[in-house]
Amino acid sequence: MPSLEEELFPSTPGKFKDKGSLSMNRQFHRCFASTSTMFLWALFLIALTASYLSFQSFMDSGTRYFSSTWGGLHWEKQVRNSAQIHRKNGFSVLVTGAAGFVGSHVSLALKKRGDGVVGLDNFNSYYDPSLKKARKSLLSSHNILIVEGDLNDARLLGKLFDIVQFTHVMHLAAQAGVRYAMENPHSYVHSNIAGLVTLLEICKNADRQPAIVWASSSSVYGLNEEVPFSESDRTDRPASLYAATKKAGESITHTYNHIYGLSITGLRFFTVYGPWGRPDMAYFSFTKSILQGKPITIYRGKNRVDLARDFTYIDDVVKGCIGSLDTAKKSTGSGGKKRGPAQYRIFNLGNTSPVTVPMMVGMLERHLKVKAKKHFVEMPGNGDVPFTHANISLARKEFGYKPTTDLQTGLKKFVKWYLAYYGDNHGKL
Ligand SMILES: O=C(O)[C@H]1O[C@H](OP(=O)(O)OP(=O)(O)OC[C@H]2O[C@@H](n3ccc(=O)[nH]c3=O)[C@H](O)[C@@H]2O)[C@H](O)[C@@H](O)[C@H]1O
């Protein structure tokens, strides 16, 4: 039987009629033989590379499958336990972003009053994931499970809705941060737009659609100059991509409300701060730098005007979130079909008393008993707005929202937590 090489390059001398050309033929043949060897080697290498690549992809999917943090009977039981309701007419709430700052606080508050809570978080590395893991441990000690997974994972979301009939979704997962949007714009689209749509698709298809309360942002007011900011003010001039994705979220949720009957409440948070906060935010990163003796950069507006924020303490925001859940009406649709008009609301959750950034730094200096090395620079064109100031009368009227913690008091609580959490380490880790 001819070898493969022979089949490809027949070497039967009889095929060459001219005997005189025998030596030339041999050279030719040698040349062909070496070309064919090279060709075969090339084929062999291509085959080897192809099998290596398919093996790699098999291993990757295998690893993903085996290291998957969700699935299985034990996991389903954990989800059910976490969603267990322990009060009359209580809720079962899916909290997205549960390992985040606001998400962890809201989850604890709901659990403490007897609601069932299942958390979802992708534990991304936008800021130190060890802080998110620490929040997860805290929640776990209160029997709250945080499932590790991304909002865009429709299979996972579908599975959670198969296991639990959620009455509410508290959607707090997002790519946060105003200025980071210039560095990583796509992460905002991934979480704040694509992730939101994935979640809404699952919610609208549920047989009993949950009511949805979700985090919008004060940043949607953008270049608005009406003071204080009211929900009816213009929000069509965002100053950052972050703001634009939150504004898009308000439009997207409106669509799902209109077409599918989902009950929607959007909350415009105003620079929320406090214990277990976000290390990327100014009050937090300033604290770390001040303790480490490093300079801090304070932005200033045109003509050296100080920037100001309506800093809102976490406990007040949590009350606002819970008030929103408690007053949310049921969604009207089921299985992707609307059965009647559903509630659509938007509320400011601010503090109604803006404080300038240098004043905030002065408060930190007093609490930390350390002088900051301040470096003032003109506000770069990075998406920041000069000031925020919430009109909260709508939320007050609807569910009695009334913030009670001023910045001085709230920062004191934050500093106490910070020093206890990081100890002498001052957040160097
Ligand atoms: O309300 C919101 O919807 C948003 O609030 C928050 O954004 P901001 O109000 O911009 O908070 P934050 O970054 O703490 O900067 C505070 C002030 O410090 C100034 N600032 C900041 C950094 C710095 O190095 N120097 C400085 O002066 C800065 O110019 C600003 O004046 C959330 O991060 C955001 O996710 C979103 O939820």
The ligand as a Tripos MOL2 file, in Angstrom:
@<TRIPOS>MOLECULE
LIG
   37    39     1     0     0
SMALL
NO_CHARGES

@<TRIPOS>ATOM
      1 O1        -24.1650   61.4560   43.1300 O.co2     1 LIG1
      2 C1        -23.8640   60.6450   42.2840 C.2       1 LIG1
      3 O2        -24.6640   60.1980   41.4980 O.co2     1 LIG1
      4 C2        -22.4460   60.2220   42.1400 C.3       1 LIG1
      5 O3        -21.7910   60.4530   43.3750 O.3       1 LIG1
      6 C3        -20.4330   60.1670   43.3650 C.3       1 LIG1
      7 O4        -19.7700   60.9950   42.4380 O.3       1 LIG1
      8 P1        -19.1120   62.3430   42.9540 P.3       1 LIG1
      9 O5        -20.1320   63.2720   43.5120 O.co2     1 LIG1
     10 O6        -18.2810   62.8300   41.8440 O.co2     1 LIG1
     11 O7        -18.2660   61.8090   44.2060 O.3       1 LIG1
     12 P2        -16.7030   61.7860   44.4700 P.3       1 LIG1
     13 O8        -16.0220   61.0410   43.4060 O.co2     1 LIG1
     14 O9        -16.5040   61.3380   45.8530 O.co2     1 LIG1
     15 O10       -16.2910   63.3250   44.3580 O.3       1 LIG1
     16 C4        -16.8280   64.2660   45.2840 C.3       1 LIG1
     17 C5        -16.2480   65.6190   45.0210 C.3       1 LIG1
     18 O11       -14.8400   65.5640   45.2580 O.3       1 LIG1
     19 C6        -14.1620   66.1140   44.1340 C.3       1 LIG1
     20 N1        -12.8670   65.4480   43.9900 N.ar      1 LIG1
     21 C7        -12.8170   64.1380   43.7050 C.ar      1 LIG1
     22 C8        -11.6250   63.4840   43.5950 C.ar      1 LIG1
     23 C9        -10.4340   64.2120   43.7710 C.ar      1 LIG1
     24 O12        -9.3130   63.6850   43.6980 O.2       1 LIG1
     25 N2        -10.5310   65.5240   44.0640 N.ar      1 LIG1
     26 C10       -11.7070   66.1670   44.1790 C.ar      1 LIG1
     27 O13       -11.7490   67.3750   44.4520 O.2       1 LIG1
     28 C11       -15.0810   65.8960   42.9610 C.3       1 LIG1
     29 O14       -14.7930   66.8240   41.9400 O.3       1 LIG1
     30 C12       -16.4280   66.0810   43.5970 C.3       1 LIG1
     31 O15       -16.7440   67.4470   43.6050 O.3       1 LIG1
     32 C13       -20.1980   58.7170   43.0020 C.3       1 LIG1
     33 O16       -18.8080   58.4690   42.9100 O.3       1 LIG1
     34 C14       -20.8610   58.3700   41.7170 C.3       1 LIG1
     35 O17       -20.7340   56.9810   41.5130 O.3       1 LIG1
     36 C15       -22.3020   58.7840   41.6910 C.3       1 LIG1
     37 O18       -23.0600   57.9330   42.4820 O.3       1 LIG1
@<TRIPOS>BOND
     1     1     2 2
     2     2     3 1
     3     2     4 1
     4     4     5 1
     5     4    36 1
     6     5     6 1
     7     6     7 1
     8     6    32 1
     9     7     8 1
    10     8     9 2
    11     8    10 1
    12     8    11 1
    13    11    12 1
    14    12    13 2
    15    12    14 1
    16    12    15 1
    17    15    16 1
    18    16    17 1
    19    17    18 1
    20    17    30 1
    21    18    19 1
    22    19    20 1
    23    19    28 1
    24    20    21 ar
    25    20    26 ar
    26    21    22 ar
    27    22    23 ar
    28    23    24 2
    29    23    25 ar
    30    25    26 ar
    31    26    27 2
    32    28    29 1
    33    28    30 1
    34    30    31 1
    35    32    33 1
    36    32    34 1
    37    34    35 1
    38    34    36 1
    39    36    37 1
@<TRIPOS>SUBSTRUCTURE
     1 LIG1         1 GROUP 0 **** ****
